[in-house]
Amino acid sequence: MPVEKLDKRFGVTAVEKGFITSEQLFDAMKLQIIEDLEPVGHRLLGEILLDEGSITAEQISEVLEAMEEAIKL
């Protein structure tokens, strides 16, 4: 997925679809940054939100599909 063609990122798309709140996105982003500073490694926002119970696997798929469609436009 070419980054230069993405005008919306995963978290913004998930908020716009009503799957998560902006607060849940912010909290997941904070956790992602904290984990990036530890030897744990990088987790994607979708994985963090899924592990936190904030989003379902089906919703993640829907967000990713919407992002792919945006690239085609």
CHARMM-style PDB file with segment names, atoms N, HN, CA, C and O in Angstrom:
ATOM      1  N   MET     1       0.853  -1.174   0.000  1.00  0.00      PROA
ATOM      2  CA  MET     1       0.000   0.000   0.000  1.00  0.00      PROA
ATOM      3  C   MET     1       0.900   1.238   0.000  1.00  0.00      PROA
ATOM      4  O   MET     1       1.531   1.529   1.016  1.00  0.00      PROA
ATOM      5  N   PRO     2       0.974   1.962  -1.096  1.00  0.00      PROA
ATOM      6  CA  PRO     2       1.841   3.143  -1.149  1.00  0.00      PROA
ATOM      7  C   PRO     2       1.393   4.221  -0.173  1.00  0.00      PROA
ATOM      8  O   PRO     2       0.258   4.695  -0.228  1.00  0.00      PROA
ATOM      9  N   VAL     3       2.287   4.598   0.707  1.00  0.00      PROA
ATOM     10  HN  VAL     3       3.210   4.213   0.752  1.00  0.00      PROA
ATOM     11  CA  VAL     3       1.958   5.567   1.750  1.00  0.00      PROA
ATOM     12  C   VAL     3       1.557   6.908   1.151  1.00  0.00      PROA
ATOM     13  O   VAL     3       0.657   7.566   1.672  1.00  0.00      PROA
ATOM     14  N   GLU     4       2.207   7.328   0.064  1.00  0.00      PROA
ATOM     15  HN  GLU     4       2.938   6.793  -0.360  1.00  0.00      PROA
ATOM     16  CA  GLU     4       1.903   8.641  -0.509  1.00  0.00      PROA
ATOM     17  C   GLU     4       0.467   8.741  -1.022  1.00  0.00      PROA
ATOM     18  O   GLU     4      -0.047   9.847  -1.188  1.00  0.00      PROA
ATOM     19  N   LYS     5      -0.189   7.607  -1.275  1.00  0.00      PROA
ATOM     20  HN  LYS     5       0.229   6.708  -1.140  1.00  0.00      PROA
ATOM     21  CA  LYS     5      -1.570   7.641  -1.757  1.00  0.00      PROA
ATOM     22  C   LYS     5      -2.593   7.600  -0.625  1.00  0.00      PROA
ATOM     23  O   LYS     5      -3.788   7.781  -0.862  1.00  0.00      PROA
ATOM     24  N   LEU     6      -2.133   7.366   0.596  1.00  0.00      PROA
ATOM     25  HN  LEU     6      -1.163   7.219   0.788  1.00  0.00      PROA
ATOM     26  CA  LEU     6      -3.051   7.304   1.732  1.00  0.00      PROA
ATOM     27  C   LEU     6      -3.307   8.705   2.253  1.00  0.00      PROA
ATOM     28  O   LEU     6      -2.397   9.359   2.762  1.00  0.00      PROA
ATOM     29  N   ASP     7      -4.548   9.168   2.128  1.00  0.00      PROA
ATOM     30  HN  ASP     7      -5.288   8.637   1.715  1.00  0.00      PROA
ATOM     31  CA  ASP     7      -4.846  10.477   2.688  1.00  0.00      PROA
ATOM     32  C   ASP     7      -5.428  10.357   4.083  1.00  0.00      PROA
ATOM     33  O   ASP     7      -5.506  11.349   4.807  1.00  0.00      PROA
ATOM     34  N   LYS     8      -5.837   9.164   4.470  1.00  0.00      PROA
ATOM     35  HN  LYS     8      -5.775   8.358   3.881  1.00  0.00      PROA
ATOM     36  CA  LYS     8      -6.331   8.924   5.822  1.00  0.00      PROA
ATOM     37  C   LYS     8      -5.655   7.676   6.354  1.00  0.00      PROA
ATOM     38  O   LYS     8      -5.470   6.694   5.635  1.00  0.00      PROA
ATOM     39  N   ARG     9      -5.304   7.727   7.577  1.00  0.00      PROA
ATOM     40  HN  ARG     9      -5.455   8.524   8.162  1.00  0.00      PROA
ATOM     41  CA  ARG     9      -4.635   6.597   8.193  1.00  0.00      PROA
ATOM     42  C   ARG     9      -5.647   5.702   8.900  1.00  0.00      PROA
ATOM     43  O   ARG     9      -6.827   6.035   9.008  1.00  0.00      PROA
ATOM     44  N   PHE    10      -5.159   4.557   9.379  1.00  0.00      PROA
ATOM     45  HN  PHE    10      -4.201   4.286   9.291  1.00  0.00      PROA
ATOM     46  CA  PHE    10      -6.028   3.565   9.995  1.00  0.00      PROA
ATOM     47  C   PHE    10      -6.882   4.158  11.109  1.00  0.00      PROA
ATOM     48  O   PHE    10      -8.104   4.009  11.102  1.00  0.00      PROA
ATOM     49  N   GLY    11      -6.248   4.828  12.063  1.00  0.00      PROA
ATOM     50  HN  GLY    11      -5.255   4.950  12.069  1.00  0.00      PROA
ATOM     51  CA  GLY    11      -6.970   5.352  13.221  1.00  0.00      PROA
ATOM     52  C   GLY    11      -8.042   6.354  12.862  1.00  0.00      PROA
ATOM     53  O   GLY    11      -9.145   6.310  13.407  1.00  0.00      PROA
ATOM     54  N   VAL    12      -7.727   7.262  11.946  1.00  0.00      PROA
ATOM     55  HN  VAL    12      -6.830   7.297  11.504  1.00  0.00      PROA
ATOM     56  CA  VAL    12      -8.700   8.275  11.529  1.00  0.00      PROA
ATOM     57  C   VAL    12      -9.888   7.603  10.848  1.00  0.00      PROA
ATOM     58  O   VAL    12     -11.038   7.969  11.093  1.00  0.00      PROA
ATOM     59  N   THR    13      -9.613   6.629  10.002  1.00  0.00      PROA
ATOM     60  HN  THR    13      -8.680   6.331   9.803  1.00  0.00      PROA
ATOM     61  CA  THR    13     -10.689   5.915   9.312  1.00  0.00      PROA
ATOM     62  C   THR    13     -11.567   5.170  10.313  1.00  0.00      PROA
ATOM     63  O   THR    13     -12.791   5.171  10.180  1.00  0.00      PROA
ATOM     64  N   ALA    14     -10.962   4.538  11.307  1.00  0.00      PROA
ATOM     65  HN  ALA    14      -9.968   4.537  11.415  1.00  0.00      PROA
ATOM     66  CA  ALA    14     -11.726   3.809  12.323  1.00  0.00      PROA
ATOM     67  C   ALA    14     -12.613   4.750  13.132  1.00  0.00      PROA
ATOM     68  O   ALA    14     -13.743   4.398  13.471  1.00  0.00      PROA
ATOM     69  N   VAL    15     -12.113   5.935  13.441  1.00  0.00      PROA
ATOM     70  HN  VAL    15     -11.195   6.221  13.166  1.00  0.00      PROA
ATOM     71  CA  VAL    15     -12.919   6.932  14.163  1.00  0.00      PROA
ATOM     72  C   VAL    15     -14.065   7.408  13.278  1.00  0.00      PROA
ATOM     73  O   VAL    15     -15.205   7.495  13.736  1.00  0.00      PROA
ATOM     74  N   GLU    16     -13.776   7.716  12.021  1.00  0.00      PROA
ATOM     75  HN  GLU    16     -12.850   7.646  11.650  1.00  0.00      PROA
ATOM     76  CA  GLU    16     -14.811   8.205  11.110  1.00  0.00      PROA
ATOM     77  C   GLU    16     -15.910   7.175  10.895  1.00  0.00      PROA
ATOM     78  O   GLU    16     -17.068   7.543  10.700  1.00  0.00      PROA
ATOM     79  N   LYS    17     -15.567   5.893  10.928  1.00  0.00      PROA
ATOM     80  HN  LYS    17     -14.626   5.594  11.087  1.00  0.00      PROA
ATOM     81  CA  LYS    17     -16.566   4.839  10.770  1.00  0.00      PROA
ATOM     82  C   LYS    17     -17.338   4.593  12.069  1.00  0.00      PROA
ATOM     83  O   LYS    17     -18.307   3.834  12.082  1.00  0.00      PROA
ATOM     84  N   GLY    18     -16.912   5.230  13.151  1.00  0.00      PROA
ATOM     85  HN  GLY    18     -16.125   5.847  13.141  1.00  0.00      PROA
ATOM     86  CA  GLY    18     -17.607   5.079  14.425  1.00  0.00      PROA
ATOM     87  C   GLY    18     -17.224   3.824  15.192  1.00  0.00      PROA
ATOM     88  O   GLY    18     -17.899   3.453  16.152  1.00  0.00      PROA
ATOM     89  N   PHE    19     -16.145   3.169  14.776  1.00  0.00      PROA
ATOM     90  HN  PHE    19     -15.597   3.470  13.996  1.00  0.00      PROA
ATOM     91  CA  PHE    19     -15.719   1.944  15.448  1.00  0.00      PROA
ATOM     92  C   PHE    19     -15.016   2.230  16.767  1.00  0.00      PROA
ATOM     93  O   PHE    19     -15.121   1.447  17.711  1.00  0.00      PROA
ATOM     94  N   ILE    20     -14.302   3.343  16.836  1.00  0.00      PROA
ATOM     95  HN  ILE    20     -14.217   3.979  16.069  1.00  0.00      PROA
ATOM     96  CA  ILE    20     -13.605   3.742  18.056  1.00  0.00      PROA
ATOM     97  C   ILE    20     -13.791   5.244  18.252  1.00  0.00      PROA
ATOM     98  O   ILE    20     -14.182   5.963  17.332  1.00  0.00      PROA
ATOM     99  N   THR    21     -13.506   5.699  19.462  1.00  0.00      PROA
ATOM    100  HN  THR    21     -13.189   5.115  20.210  1.00  0.00      PROA
ATOM    101  CA  THR    21     -13.560   7.139  19.737  1.00  0.00      PROA
ATOM    102  C   THR    21     -12.169   7.736  19.529  1.00  0.00      PROA
ATOM    103  O   THR    21     -11.172   7.018  19.457  1.00  0.00      PROA
ATOM    104  N   SER    22     -12.124   9.044  19.435  1.00  0.00      PROA
ATOM    105  HN  SER    22     -12.934   9.627  19.494  1.00  0.00      PROA
ATOM    106  CA  SER    22     -10.822   9.698  19.305  1.00  0.00      PROA
ATOM    107  C   SER    22      -9.985   9.467  20.566  1.00  0.00      PROA
ATOM    108  O   SER    22      -8.758   9.408  20.491  1.00  0.00      PROA
ATOM    109  N   GLU    23     -10.634   9.338  21.708  1.00  0.00      PROA
ATOM    110  HN  GLU    23     -11.631   9.386  21.769  1.00  0.00      PROA
ATOM    111  CA  GLU    23      -9.902   9.054  22.951  1.00  0.00      PROA
ATOM    112  C   GLU    23      -9.270   7.664  22.906  1.00  0.00      PROA
ATOM    113  O   GLU    23      -8.129   7.486  23.333  1.00  0.00      PROA
ATOM    114  N   GLN    24     -10.006   6.683  22.393  1.00  0.00      PROA
ATOM    115  HN  GLN    24     -10.932   6.827  22.046  1.00  0.00      PROA
ATOM    116  CA  GLN    24      -9.444   5.338  22.265  1.00  0.00      PROA
ATOM    117  C   GLN    24      -8.257   5.338  21.299  1.00  0.00      PROA
ATOM    118  O   GLN    24      -7.258   4.660  21.537  1.00  0.00      PROA
ATOM    119  N   LEU    25      -8.371   6.098  20.217  1.00  0.00      PROA
ATOM    120  HN  LEU    25      -9.183   6.650  20.024  1.00  0.00      PROA
ATOM    121  CA  LEU    25      -7.268   6.214  19.266  1.00  0.00      PROA
ATOM    122  C   LEU    25      -6.052   6.838  19.935  1.00  0.00      PROA
ATOM    123  O   LEU    25      -4.934   6.340  19.797  1.00  0.00      PROA
ATOM    124  N   PHE    26      -6.272   7.923  20.657  1.00  0.00      PROA
ATOM    125  HN  PHE    26      -7.179   8.327  20.770  1.00  0.00      PROA
ATOM    126  CA  PHE    26      -5.175   8.612  21.337  1.00  0.00      PROA
ATOM    127  C   PHE    26      -4.483   7.685  22.332  1.00  0.00      PROA
ATOM    128  O   PHE    26      -3.254   7.639  22.392  1.00  0.00      PROA
ATOM    129  N   ASP    27      -5.274   6.948  23.111  1.00  0.00      PROA
ATOM    130  HN  ASP    27      -6.272   6.985  23.062  1.00  0.00      PROA
ATOM    131  CA  ASP    27      -4.700   6.020  24.092  1.00  0.00      PROA
ATOM    132  C   ASP    27      -3.882   4.922  23.408  1.00  0.00      PROA
ATOM    133  O   ASP    27      -2.808   4.554  23.884  1.00  0.00      PROA
ATOM    134  N   ALA    28      -4.393   4.404  22.295  1.00  0.00      PROA
ATOM    135  HN  ALA    28      -5.266   4.703  21.908  1.00  0.00      PROA
ATOM    136  CA  ALA    28      -3.673   3.361  21.560  1.00  0.00      PROA
ATOM    137  C   ALA    28      -2.375   3.908  20.971  1.00  0.00      PROA
ATOM    138  O   ALA    28      -1.356   3.217  20.953  1.00  0.00      PROA
ATOM    139  N   MET    29      -2.413   5.142  20.494  1.00  0.00      PROA
ATOM    140  HN  MET    29      -3.240   5.704  20.509  1.00  0.00      PROA
ATOM    141  CA  MET    29      -1.203   5.762  19.940  1.00  0.00      PROA
ATOM    142  C   MET    29      -0.156   5.982  21.030  1.00  0.00      PROA
ATOM    143  O   MET    29       1.037   5.782  20.802  1.00  0.00      PROA
ATOM    144  N   LYS    30      -0.609   6.398  22.220  1.00  0.00      PROA
ATOM    145  HN  LYS    30      -1.578   6.560  22.405  1.00  0.00      PROA
ATOM    146  CA  LYS    30       0.327   6.568  23.340  1.00  0.00      PROA
ATOM    147  C   LYS    30       0.985   5.238  23.688  1.00  0.00      PROA
ATOM    148  O   LYS    30       2.198   5.170  23.884  1.00  0.00      PROA
ATOM    149  N   LEU    31       0.178   4.180  23.763  1.00  0.00      PROA
ATOM    150  HN  LEU    31      -0.808   4.234  23.603  1.00  0.00      PROA
ATOM    151  CA  LEU    31       0.710   2.855  24.081  1.00  0.00      PROA
ATOM    152  C   LEU    31       1.688   2.395  23.000  1.00  0.00      PROA
ATOM    153  O   LEU    31       2.720   1.800  23.307  1.00  0.00      PROA
ATOM    154  N   GLN    32       1.366   2.668  21.745  1.00  0.00      PROA
ATOM    155  HN  GLN    32       0.527   3.152  21.496  1.00  0.00      PROA
ATOM    156  CA  GLN    32       2.248   2.291  20.643  1.00  0.00      PROA
ATOM    157  C   GLN    32       3.613   2.973  20.783  1.00  0.00      PROA
ATOM    158  O   GLN    32       4.649   2.341  20.580  1.00  0.00      PROA
ATOM    159  N   ILE    33       3.610   4.240  21.125  1.00  0.00      PROA
ATOM    160  HN  ILE    33       2.768   4.754  21.290  1.00  0.00      PROA
ATOM    161  CA  ILE    33       4.867   4.977  21.300  1.00  0.00      PROA
ATOM    162  C   ILE    33       5.664   4.415  22.474  1.00  0.00      PROA
ATOM    163  O   ILE    33       6.876   4.221  22.371  1.00  0.00      PROA
ATOM    164  N   ILE    34       4.984   4.154  23.588  1.00  0.00      PROA
ATOM    165  HN  ILE    34       4.000   4.311  23.672  1.00  0.00      PROA
ATOM    166  CA  ILE    34       5.658   3.593  24.763  1.00  0.00      PROA
ATOM    167  C   ILE    34       6.288   2.246  24.417  1.00  0.00      PROA
ATOM    168  O   ILE    34       7.435   1.982  24.775  1.00  0.00      PROA
ATOM    169  N   GLU    35       5.533   1.394  23.718  1.00  0.00      PROA
ATOM    170  HN  GLU    35       4.601   1.608  23.427  1.00  0.00      PROA
ATOM    171  CA  GLU    35       6.053   0.078  23.347  1.00  0.00      PROA
ATOM    172  C   GLU    35       7.213   0.190  22.362  1.00  0.00      PROA
ATOM    173  O   GLU    35       8.130  -0.632  22.386  1.00  0.00      PROA
ATOM    174  N   ASP    36       7.177   1.195  21.502  1.00  0.00      PROA
ATOM    175  HN  ASP    36       6.433   1.862  21.482  1.00  0.00      PROA
ATOM    176  CA  ASP    36       8.275   1.390  20.550  1.00  0.00      PROA
ATOM    177  C   ASP    36       9.584   1.711  21.265  1.00  0.00      PROA
ATOM    178  O   ASP    36      10.663   1.446  20.733  1.00  0.00      PROA
ATOM    179  N   LEU    37       9.497   2.273  22.450  1.00  0.00      PROA
ATOM    180  HN  LEU    37       8.622   2.488  22.882  1.00  0.00      PROA
ATOM    181  CA  LEU    37      10.689   2.618  23.223  1.00  0.00      PROA
ATOM    182  C   LEU    37      11.217   1.440  24.037  1.00  0.00      PROA
ATOM    183  O   LEU    37      12.303   1.516  24.612  1.00  0.00      PROA
ATOM    184  N   GLU    38      10.457   0.363  24.084  1.00  0.00      PROA
ATOM    185  HN  GLU    38       9.575   0.301  23.617  1.00  0.00      PROA
ATOM    186  CA  GLU    38      10.839  -0.830  24.829  1.00  0.00      PROA
ATOM    187  C   GLU    38      11.281  -1.920  23.850  1.00  0.00      PROA
ATOM    188  O   GLU    38      10.996  -1.838  22.655  1.00  0.00      PROA
ATOM    189  N   PRO    39      11.971  -2.933  24.356  1.00  0.00      PROA
ATOM    190  CA  PRO    39      12.411  -4.010  23.460  1.00  0.00      PROA
ATOM    191  C   PRO    39      11.271  -4.915  22.983  1.00  0.00      PROA
ATOM    192  O   PRO    39      11.509  -5.875  22.250  1.00  0.00      PROA
ATOM    193  N   VAL    40      10.049  -4.617  23.392  1.00  0.00      PROA
ATOM    194  HN  VAL    40       9.856  -3.837  23.987  1.00  0.00      PROA
ATOM    195  CA  VAL    40       8.888  -5.427  23.017  1.00  0.00      PROA
ATOM    196  C   VAL    40       8.700  -5.448  21.506  1.00  0.00      PROA
ATOM    197  O   VAL    40       8.365  -6.485  20.933  1.00  0.00      PROA
ATOM    198  N   GLY    41       8.911  -4.325  20.871  1.00  0.00      PROA
ATOM    199  HN  GLY    41       9.183  -3.482  21.337  1.00  0.00      PROA
ATOM    200  CA  GLY    41       8.718  -4.235  19.431  1.00  0.00      PROA
ATOM    201  C   GLY    41       7.476  -3.443  19.081  1.00  0.00      PROA
ATOM    202  O   GLY    41       6.695  -3.055  19.950  1.00  0.00      PROA
ATOM    203  N   HSD    42       7.313  -3.214  17.798  1.00  0.00      PROA
ATOM    204  HN  HSD    42       7.947  -3.529  17.092  1.00  0.00      PROA
ATOM    205  CA  HSD    42       6.233  -2.370  17.286  1.00  0.00      PROA
ATOM    206  C   HSD    42       4.970  -3.193  17.048  1.00  0.00      PROA
ATOM    207  O   HSD    42       5.015  -4.260  16.436  1.00  0.00      PROA
ATOM    208  N   ARG    43       3.835  -2.674  17.544  1.00  0.00      PROA
ATOM    209  HN  ARG    43       3.799  -1.807  18.041  1.00  0.00      PROA
ATOM    210  CA  ARG    43       2.533  -3.267  17.224  1.00  0.00      PROA
ATOM    211  C   ARG    43       1.735  -2.241  16.445  1.00  0.00      PROA
ATOM    212  O   ARG    43       1.828  -1.042  16.707  1.00  0.00      PROA
ATOM    213  N   LEU    44       0.958  -2.705  15.498  1.00  0.00      PROA
ATOM    214  HN  LEU    44       0.882  -3.680  15.285  1.00  0.00      PROA
ATOM    215  CA  LEU    44       0.084  -1.828  14.734  1.00  0.00      PROA
ATOM    216  C   LEU    44      -1.077  -1.369  15.607  1.00  0.00      PROA
ATOM    217  O   LEU    44      -1.459  -2.051  16.558  1.00  0.00      PROA
ATOM    218  N   LEU    45      -1.633  -0.205  15.275  1.00  0.00      PROA
ATOM    219  HN  LEU    45      -1.323   0.349  14.503  1.00  0.00      PROA
ATOM    220  CA  LEU    45      -2.755   0.326  16.061  1.00  0.00      PROA
ATOM    221  C   LEU    45      -3.929  -0.644  16.079  1.00  0.00      PROA
ATOM    222  O   LEU    45      -4.571  -0.819  17.115  1.00  0.00      PROA
ATOM    223  N   GLY    46      -4.215  -1.270  14.955  1.00  0.00      PROA
ATOM    224  HN  GLY    46      -3.693  -1.128  14.114  1.00  0.00      PROA
ATOM    225  CA  GLY    46      -5.313  -2.233  14.908  1.00  0.00      PROA
ATOM    226  C   GLY    46      -5.114  -3.375  15.885  1.00  0.00      PROA
ATOM    227  O   GLY    46      -6.064  -3.816  16.533  1.00  0.00      PROA
ATOM    228  N   GLU    47      -3.888  -3.854  15.994  1.00  0.00      PROA
ATOM    229  HN  GLU    47      -3.117  -3.496  15.468  1.00  0.00      PROA
ATOM    230  CA  GLU    47      -3.575  -4.932  16.928  1.00  0.00      PROA
ATOM    231  C   GLU    47      -3.759  -4.473  18.373  1.00  0.00      PROA
ATOM    232  O   GLU    47      -4.312  -5.203  19.196  1.00  0.00      PROA
ATOM    233  N   ILE    48      -3.298  -3.275  18.673  1.00  0.00      PROA
ATOM    234  HN  ILE    48      -2.849  -2.682  18.005  1.00  0.00      PROA
ATOM    235  CA  ILE    48      -3.455  -2.727  20.025  1.00  0.00      PROA
ATOM    236  C   ILE    48      -4.933  -2.569  20.359  1.00  0.00      PROA
ATOM    237  O   ILE    48      -5.378  -2.981  21.430  1.00  0.00      PROA
ATOM    238  N   LEU    49      -5.691  -1.975  19.446  1.00  0.00      PROA
ATOM    239  HN  LEU    49      -5.329  -1.641  18.576  1.00  0.00      PROA
ATOM    240  CA  LEU    49      -7.124  -1.756  19.678  1.00  0.00      PROA
ATOM    241  C   LEU    49      -7.872  -3.076  19.821  1.00  0.00      PROA
ATOM    242  O   LEU    49      -8.795  -3.178  20.629  1.00  0.00      PROA
ATOM    243  N   LEU    50      -7.486  -4.085  19.050  1.00  0.00      PROA
ATOM    244  HN  LEU    50      -6.737  -4.002  18.393  1.00  0.00      PROA
ATOM    245  CA  LEU    50      -8.104  -5.404  19.146  1.00  0.00      PROA
ATOM    246  C   LEU    50      -7.790  -6.032  20.501  1.00  0.00      PROA
ATOM    247  O   LEU    50      -8.684  -6.557  21.165  1.00  0.00      PROA
ATOM    248  N   ASP    51      -6.535  -5.979  20.908  1.00  0.00      PROA
ATOM    249  HN  ASP    51      -5.809  -5.553  20.369  1.00  0.00      PROA
ATOM    250  CA  ASP    51      -6.137  -6.538  22.207  1.00  0.00      PROA
ATOM    251  C   ASP    51      -6.826  -5.831  23.370  1.00  0.00      PROA
ATOM    252  O   ASP    51      -7.108  -6.448  24.397  1.00  0.00      PROA
ATOM    253  N   GLU    52      -7.096  -4.536  23.209  1.00  0.00      PROA
ATOM    254  HN  GLU    52      -6.866  -4.035  22.375  1.00  0.00      PROA
ATOM    255  CA  GLU    52      -7.772  -3.756  24.252  1.00  0.00      PROA
ATOM    256  C   GLU    52      -9.287  -3.992  24.240  1.00  0.00      PROA
ATOM    257  O   GLU    52      -9.984  -3.565  25.160  1.00  0.00      PROA
ATOM    258  N   GLY    53      -9.796  -4.662  23.211  1.00  0.00      PROA
ATOM    259  HN  GLY    53      -9.230  -5.009  22.464  1.00  0.00      PROA
ATOM    260  CA  GLY    53     -11.233  -4.900  23.094  1.00  0.00      PROA
ATOM    261  C   GLY    53     -11.998  -3.707  22.556  1.00  0.00      PROA
ATOM    262  O   GLY    53     -13.218  -3.630  22.701  1.00  0.00      PROA
ATOM    263  N   SER    54     -11.288  -2.775  21.933  1.00  0.00      PROA
ATOM    264  HN  SER    54     -10.297  -2.838  21.815  1.00  0.00      PROA
ATOM    265  CA  SER    54     -11.919  -1.554  21.426  1.00  0.00      PROA
ATOM    266  C   SER    54     -12.463  -1.714  20.017  1.00  0.00      PROA
ATOM    267  O   SER    54     -13.296  -0.920  19.580  1.00  0.00      PROA
ATOM    268  N   ILE    55     -11.998  -2.737  19.298  1.00  0.00      PROA
ATOM    269  HN  ILE    55     -11.321  -3.382  19.654  1.00  0.00      PROA
ATOM    270  CA  ILE    55     -12.389  -2.940  17.907  1.00  0.00      PROA
ATOM    271  C   ILE    55     -12.385  -4.440  17.639  1.00  0.00      PROA
ATOM    272  O   ILE    55     -11.654  -5.188  18.289  1.00  0.00      PROA
ATOM    273  N   THR    56     -13.194  -4.878  16.687  1.00  0.00      PROA
ATOM    274  HN  THR    56     -13.788  -4.271  16.159  1.00  0.00      PROA
ATOM    275  CA  THR    56     -13.238  -6.295  16.337  1.00  0.00      PROA
ATOM    276  C   THR    56     -12.383  -6.562  15.104  1.00  0.00      PROA
ATOM    277  O   THR    56     -11.998  -5.640  14.385  1.00  0.00      PROA
ATOM    278  N   ALA    57     -12.095  -7.834  14.874  1.00  0.00      PROA
ATOM    279  HN  ALA    57     -12.408  -8.583  15.458  1.00  0.00      PROA
ATOM    280  CA  ALA    57     -11.330  -8.216  13.685  1.00  0.00      PROA
ATOM    281  C   ALA    57     -12.093  -7.842  12.415  1.00  0.00      PROA
ATOM    282  O   ALA    57     -11.491  -7.433  11.422  1.00  0.00      PROA
ATOM    283  N   GLU    58     -13.410  -7.984  12.450  1.00  0.00      PROA
ATOM    284  HN  GLU    58     -13.899  -8.316  13.257  1.00  0.00      PROA
ATOM    285  CA  GLU    58     -14.229  -7.626  11.292  1.00  0.00      PROA
ATOM    286  C   GLU    58     -14.150  -6.130  11.009  1.00  0.00      PROA
ATOM    287  O   GLU    58     -14.088  -5.715   9.851  1.00  0.00      PROA
ATOM    288  N   GLN    59     -14.152  -5.327  12.059  1.00  0.00      PROA
ATOM    289  HN  GLN    59     -14.202  -5.664  12.999  1.00  0.00      PROA
ATOM    290  CA  GLN    59     -14.043  -3.881  11.883  1.00  0.00      PROA
ATOM    291  C   GLN    59     -12.669  -3.496  11.337  1.00  0.00      PROA
ATOM    292  O   GLN    59     -12.560  -2.587  10.514  1.00  0.00      PROA
ATOM    293  N   ILE    60     -11.630  -4.177  11.788  1.00  0.00      PROA
ATOM    294  HN  ILE    60     -11.718  -4.916  12.457  1.00  0.00      PROA
ATOM    295  CA  ILE    60     -10.289  -3.927  11.253  1.00  0.00      PROA
ATOM    296  C   ILE    60     -10.281  -4.201   9.755  1.00  0.00      PROA
ATOM    297  O   ILE    60      -9.747  -3.411   8.976  1.00  0.00      PROA
ATOM    298  N   SER    61     -10.872  -5.319   9.355  1.00  0.00      PROA
ATOM    299  HN  SER    61     -11.305  -5.961   9.988  1.00  0.00      PROA
ATOM    300  CA  SER    61     -10.940  -5.652   7.930  1.00  0.00      PROA
ATOM    301  C   SER    61     -11.678  -4.583   7.148  1.00  0.00      PROA
ATOM    302  O   SER    61     -11.265  -4.220   6.047  1.00  0.00      PROA
ATOM    303  N   GLU    62     -12.767  -4.074   7.707  1.00  0.00      PROA
ATOM    304  HN  GLU    62     -13.103  -4.369   8.602  1.00  0.00      PROA
ATOM    305  CA  GLU    62     -13.540  -3.033   7.029  1.00  0.00      PROA
ATOM    306  C   GLU    62     -12.733  -1.743   6.878  1.00  0.00      PROA
ATOM    307  O   GLU    62     -12.794  -1.088   5.837  1.00  0.00      PROA
ATOM    308  N   VAL    63     -11.985  -1.384   7.905  1.00  0.00      PROA
ATOM    309  HN  VAL    63     -11.935  -1.915   8.750  1.00  0.00      PROA
ATOM    310  CA  VAL    63     -11.134  -0.188   7.830  1.00  0.00      PROA
ATOM    311  C   VAL    63     -10.068  -0.374   6.757  1.00  0.00      PROA
ATOM    312  O   VAL    63      -9.834   0.528   5.953  1.00  0.00      PROA
ATOM    313  N   LEU    64      -9.422  -1.535   6.738  1.00  0.00      PROA
ATOM    314  HN  LEU    64      -9.612  -2.268   7.392  1.00  0.00      PROA
ATOM    315  CA  LEU    64      -8.376  -1.792   5.748  1.00  0.00      PROA
ATOM    316  C   LEU    64      -8.936  -1.787   4.329  1.00  0.00      PROA
ATOM    317  O   LEU    64      -8.293  -1.285   3.407  1.00  0.00      PROA
ATOM    318  N   GLU    65     -10.133  -2.343   4.153  1.00  0.00      PROA
ATOM    319  HN  GLU    65     -10.656  -2.750   4.902  1.00  0.00      PROA
ATOM    320  CA  GLU    65     -10.780  -2.319   2.837  1.00  0.00      PROA
ATOM    321  C   GLU    65     -11.062  -0.890   2.404  1.00  0.00      PROA
ATOM    322  O   GLU    65     -10.852  -0.544   1.241  1.00  0.00      PROA
ATOM    323  N   ALA    66     -11.533  -0.060   3.319  1.00  0.00      PROA
ATOM    324  HN  ALA    66     -11.704  -0.341   4.264  1.00  0.00      PROA
ATOM    325  CA  ALA    66     -11.809   1.344   2.997  1.00  0.00      PROA
ATOM    326  C   ALA    66     -10.522   2.067   2.608  1.00  0.00      PROA
ATOM    327  O   ALA    66     -10.522   2.903   1.704  1.00  0.00      PROA
ATOM    328  N   MET    67      -9.433   1.745   3.290  1.00  0.00      PROA
ATOM    329  HN  MET    67      -9.433   1.066   4.024  1.00  0.00      PROA
ATOM    330  CA  MET    67      -8.148   2.365   2.962  1.00  0.00      PROA
ATOM    331  C   MET    67      -7.672   1.929   1.576  1.00  0.00      PROA
ATOM    332  O   MET    67      -7.129   2.737   0.822  1.00  0.00      PROA
ATOM    333  N   GLU    68      -7.875   0.652   1.243  1.00  0.00      PROA
ATOM    334  HN  GLU    68      -8.315  -0.003   1.855  1.00  0.00      PROA
ATOM    335  CA  GLU    68      -7.496   0.157  -0.081  1.00  0.00      PROA
ATOM    336  C   GLU    68      -8.331   0.821  -1.171  1.00  0.00      PROA
ATOM    337  O   GLU    68      -7.813   1.171  -2.231  1.00  0.00      PROA
ATOM    338  N   GLU    69      -9.622   0.993  -0.908  1.00  0.00      PROA
ATOM    339  HN  GLU    69     -10.043   0.709  -0.046  1.00  0.00      PROA
ATOM    340  CA  GLU    69     -10.499   1.660  -1.878  1.00  0.00      PROA
ATOM    341  C   GLU    69     -10.057   3.097  -2.104  1.00  0.00      PROA
ATOM    342  O   GLU    69     -10.114   3.593  -3.229  1.00  0.00      PROA
ATOM    343  N   ALA    70      -9.621   3.766  -1.056  1.00  0.00      PROA
ATOM    344  HN  ALA    70      -9.575   3.363  -0.142  1.00  0.00      PROA
ATOM    345  CA  ALA    70      -9.176   5.157  -1.175  1.00  0.00      PROA
ATOM    346  C   ALA    70      -7.955   5.264  -2.082  1.00  0.00      PROA
ATOM    347  O   ALA    70      -7.771   6.265  -2.775  1.00  0.00      PROA
ATOM    348  N   ILE    71      -7.132   4.237  -2.073  1.00  0.00      PROA
ATOM    349  HN  ILE    71      -7.281   3.424  -1.510  1.00  0.00      PROA
ATOM    350  CA  ILE    71      -5.940   4.239  -2.924  1.00  0.00      PROA
ATOM    351  C   ILE    71      -6.338   4.141  -4.395  1.00  0.00      PROA
ATOM    352  O   ILE    71      -5.709   4.754  -5.258  1.00  0.00      PROA
ATOM    353  N   LYS    72      -7.381   3.369  -4.673  1.00  0.00      PROA
ATOM    354  HN  LYS    72      -7.892   2.871  -3.972  1.00  0.00      PROA
ATOM    355  CA  LYS    72      -7.814   3.148  -6.051  1.00  0.00      PROA
ATOM    356  C   LYS    72      -8.423   4.392  -6.680  1.00  0.00      PROA
ATOM    357  O   LYS    72      -8.450   4.522  -7.903  1.00  0.00      PROA
ATOM    358  N   LEU    73      -8.910   5.304  -5.849  1.00  0.00      PROA
ATOM    359  HN  LEU    73      -8.887   5.198  -4.855  1.00  0.00      PROA
ATOM    360  CA  LEU    73      -9.576   6.503  -6.381  1.00  0.00      PROA
ATOM    361  C   LEU    73      -8.626   7.481  -6.990  1.00  0.00      PROA
ATOM    362  OT1 LEU    73      -9.048   8.531  -7.474  1.00  0.00      PROA
TER     363      LEU     73
END
